[in-house]
Each structure stands twice: as C-alpha cells, then as structure tokens.
Amino acid sequence: MAILLLTVTMLALAVGLLGVKIFFVKGGRFPNTHIHDNPEMRRRGITCARDEEFYK
C-alpha cells in the first residue's frame, strides 16, 4: 500500500509540475510540437507522415 501511495503522489507531482504554466499563467498552454508548425522543419522540407497520408 505504501508503494501505491508513493507512486500516486509522484504521478500527481509530475502532472502538477508539467502544468505549472497551464494552471498559473493566463492564456498559458502546452507548446505545439507538431512538425507542420515548426518553421525549420518546413524549410528543410520535412513533413509529417500523417499529413502525407491524408493530403496526398
């Protein structure tokens, strides 16, 4: 039971720390890491496999 409680506590702490910007900054959100939103990837001609499947 102690291990389960420790695990749940650690997961809650991790989620809380990951969401600091989301919870405490007005308009805060997770950064968008999708390939099509990255200008350097577009410049190099690297595209998302999902985009290639759906749009070609």
Beta strands, then each sheet from edge to edge (+ up, - down):
end
